[in-house]
Amino acid sequence: MKLDPKRVEHIVLVRIGKIGDLIVSNFAIRKVRASFPSATIHLVTLPRNRELLLYSQDVDRVMFFRRGADIIPLLLRLRAFHADILLDFNDSPSSTSALIARWGGAGLKVGFAFEKNRRFLSVPVECPPKEQTHITERLRKIPEAIGLQFDETEIVPSMTLGEREAKEVDLHLSEAGAGGSFLLAVNVSAGSPSRYWQVDRWKQLLTILKVEERGAKFLMLSAPGEEKLAADVASVLPVSSRIFPLYSTLHHFAAYIAKANLLISPDTSAVHIASAFQVPVIGLYPAVEWNFQSWHPMGTLSEAIRPPDGLVSKIGVEDVVAAFRRMRRKLRVANPGDPASTRG
């Protein structure tokens, strides 16, 4: 199917998910924007993504939707918009997707062919198995169903970072003496209890790395409200090597990651932020095959660690140290002239 961009005036995109879901989906949203430059594009997503989308240039309006009673006002707004195309990127069965497909009012409706919404779609797309494909492999099939083609270099996580936040973080890191040092970002938060790594293991890891990376700076990151956790983990480090963020917004969090030489983090949005800014990452994942296949790091130098079975808590310190050493060797090869990459 090939559409004439000049005849497409209104497009609705649907992506109901968390921050990481949207960061990984942005490549498809950007393709739609580039392919239909004169169209008005509305995005339906959750309120938790409000800050992430603050500086986005890829959509003209965001319709924030809370599950439940919000569905009727949402459907009324969608019908009033008179979309030419509806593209639903939700890759799990969803009552919301089914209702939007049935009552959203678009002329051409494209989405995954789940039982609830298949009969309401103009172009039902078979969803590849989650245990065999990365999330990007699934999402690309929705734009491809209307004739949009991707170069492989386009299929990477992305986000538009606020310039003010980036400058504030640059100034903070400069004043903290991070310039010229290897900057290792350590994110101790995980969002879900099943993805946290034990405090004692974080401490064992940093005790080893502070010796192997003399002169390095450790950027201690956490979700808002978990600053004490990060401080506890960092207590094994020399005071002069610790850096704690001055700011706690999502864009500041992303800006700190973007300035790091390497990130170590459990499987959470921090991993995808690192990928968006081409920051090498070591990700700690549970031994859940579909989760790993769907969400492993991509688009950057990476190591993904999983235990033989069980949750992130079963990952050994020695496994992370080994991954770190492999990554440092890769960085020295990739950046032979960079003092920060050759230190240690």
N, C-alpha and C positions, 0 to 999 in steps of 0.2 A: 504494500500500500504506500502510495506517495501522495502527499498533500501539498497544495499550493499555498505557501506562506502568506501570499497576498490576500487569500480568501479566509484566513483564520484571524479572527479579531479577539476572541475571548477563550482563555484556557484555564481550567481548574486542575491543580495538582493536589493529590492527597497523600500525606505521609504522616500517619499517626504513630509516634514513637518517641524515644528518649533523645537526648542531645547527641549521643554517639550515632544513633540511627540516622539522624538528619545530616550529620557531618559526612557520613559515608554515602548518603543519598545525593549529596550536592552535585556530584559529577553529572547525574542525569538531569537535575533541574537546570544546570548551566547549559547543557546541550539543548534543552527545550528553548531556553531563552535565546541562545545563539541562532537557532533554527527558525524562530518566529519573532524576529526583532521588533516588529510593530504591534504584536499582540499584547493585550492586557492579561497578565498572568496572576491568578490568585492561588495561594497555597493554604490548604487546610491542615492544621497541625495542632499539637497540644500547647497549652500556655507555658509549660516548662521550657519551651524553645524560644520564648520571647527575646531573651537577651542574646541568644546565639544569632538571631536574625536581625539584630539591631542595625547592622551596617550592610545588609545584603542588597545587592543591586540586581538580583536575578528574578525577583518577584515584585509585583507592583502593590500587592496587598496581602496581608496574612489574616486568615480567618481562624482565630483561636477557638478550639473546641474542647469542652470538658464533657467526658462521657456522661450520659444520662439525659437530663432535661434539656441540655443544650442542642440536642439533635433537631428538634423542630425549628427553632430559629435559624439554625445552620441551613437546613433544607430550604427554608423560605428565602434566605439570602442567595443560595446557589441558584434557585429557580429564577430569581430576579436578575441574576447576572447573565443568563442566557448563553452559557458556554458553548462554543463550537466543539471543543474537545475536553473530555475528562480523562486524566491519566491517574490511576490509583496505584501507588507503589507499595501498598501493604502486602507483604508476602506471607501473611498468616490469615486464616479464616477470620472474618470480622463482621459482626452485625452492622457496625457503622458503615463499612464498605458496601454491604448489601443495600442498606437504606439509601446511601448516596447514589449508588448505581441505579436504583429503582426510581428515586424521586428527585435526583439532583438536576434533572432538566437539560443535560447536555445532549448535543446532537450525536457525537461519536464518543462512545464510552469504552475505555480500554483498561483492563485489570486482570488479575490472576483468576483463573477459572475454578474458584472454590465453589462448593455445592450451593452455598447461600446466595451467591451473586452471579453465577454463571449465566443464568437465563436473562439477566438484565443488561448484560454487556454486549456491545456491538462487536468487539474483538476480544473474546476470552483467550487468555494466554496461559498455557500450561506452566505451572511453577516447578522448576527443577528441585530435586530433593535437597533439603537443607544439610543433610549429612554428607553430601557430595560436592557442594558448591559454596563459593564465597558469596556473601550478600550482594556484592557488586555484579556478579555473574547473573544473579536473578533479576536485579533491578534494571539492568540494561535492556532486558527483553521487552519492557514496556515501551520505551521510545522506539526501539527497533521495530515494534509491531506497526508503527505508523511511518516507517521508512527512514528513520534517523539512524545513521551509522557512526560508530565510535572508532577513533584511533585508540589503540591500546594505551597510549600515554595519557589519554584523557580520563581513564578510569582509576581515579585516585580520590581519597577523601579530601575535602576542602572546606574552608570557612573564610569569611571576610573579616579580618581583624581590624579593630578600631585603631586609628592612628594615634589618638590621644593616649589610649592605654599602652600602646607599644612604646611611645616616647617616655611615659612615666616609668615603665619597667626598665627601659634602657638606662635611664638616669639612676634608678635605684641600684641596678647591678654594677654600674660604673662606680658609684659611690661606695659600694660594698667590696670593691677591689676584685671583681670577677674578670676584668679585662686581662687577656693573655693566659688565664688559667683554664684548665680543663673543668668545665661546668657540668657536673653530674646532677641531674634532676631526679629526685626520689619522691614518688607519689605514694603515700601510705594509705590513702582512702580507696574504697572499692565499690561503694554504693550498695552492694548486696552482701549480707553476712557470709555467704558461702565463698566470697572472693577475697576476703581479708587474709593477709599473711600475718603470722604471729609476731608480736612486738619483739620477743627475744630473738627471733630469727632475723628480723630487720637489724637488730643491734649487732648480732654476730656478723652479718654481711658487711655493715659499715665499719666494724672493727677491722675486718680484713682489708677492705678497700681503702681505708685511710692510710694504710701502710703501703699498699701497692700504688696508690695515686698521691704521692707526696706533692703538696702544692695545689692539689685540686680543691675546688669549692663545691660544697654539697648544698644544692638548692632543695630545701625541704618543703614539699607541697602536700596539701591536704584539702579536703572539702571544707567549706565553712562550718565551724563548730567542732572541727577535729584538730585544731591547731595544737592542743595539748598532746594529742597522740603523736604528731610530728615532732614536737619538742622532746618528748620522752624518747623516741627513737634516736633523735640526734644527740642525745646526752652523752653518747660514747665518742663523739667527735670533738676535736679541739674547737674552742669557741671561735677562733679565727677562721675556721674553714666552713662554718655554718652560715647559711643565708636563709632567712625566713621572709616570705612575701610581705610587702607592706600593704597590698591591696587584695581584696577577696572576690572581685567580680569575675565572671566567666571569661571576659576578654582579657583581663589581667592574668588570670590563670593560664590562658592560651599563650599570651605574650611571653610569660616566663618559660614555658615549654619551648616556644619557638627560638629562644636564645640559648638553649642548652646544647651541649655537645652530645648528650646521651640521656635518655629517660629510662628509668626502671619503674614499672608500675604493674599492679594487678590489671586484669582484663576489665577496663572501664573506658569512659570517653577520653581520658588522657592519652591512651594509646592511639586513638584515631586523630586526636589533635596533633600529636607528634608526627603521624604520617602525613597530615595535611601540610605541615611545614618542613617536611623532609628531614626530620630529626630522627636519628637512629634510636631504636627502642628495643628494650628487653621486656617482654610481656609475660606475666604469670597467669596461666590458664588452668581451669579445672579439667579433669580427664573426662570431658563430655564431648564426644566426637562431633555432633552437629554444631555445638557452640564454637568449637575450635575451627572447624571448616568454614563456618559462616563469618567469624569475626577475627580471625588471626590478622596480624598487622600486614599491611600491603603498601606498596608505593614508596618504601624507604628501606634502608638497611635494618634488618630486624632479627631477633632471636625470640622464639616463643617456647616457653617451658611448660610442660605438663607432667604431673606425677603419673606413675603407672595406672593408678586408680584413685578415685576420691577427689577431694576438693583442693583448692589452692593451698590450704593449710598443710597438705602432705608433701609439698615441694621442699626439697632439702636445700640448705644453705650452700652446700658444695655444688649443687646443680646451677645455682645462680652465679656463683663465683666462676665456674667453668664457662658459662655463657658470656659473662663479662670479659673474661680473658680473650675469648674468641672474637668478641666484638671489638676489643681494643686493637687486636691484630688487624682486623678488617679496616678499622679507621686509619691506622698507620699506613696501610697500603693505599687507601682511597685518598688520603690527604697528607702526603709525605712532607709538604712544606709548611704545614700548619703547626705552630709550636704547641697549641692546646691539644692537638691530636697525637703528638709524638711525645708528650710529657708522660713520665711514669715508667 
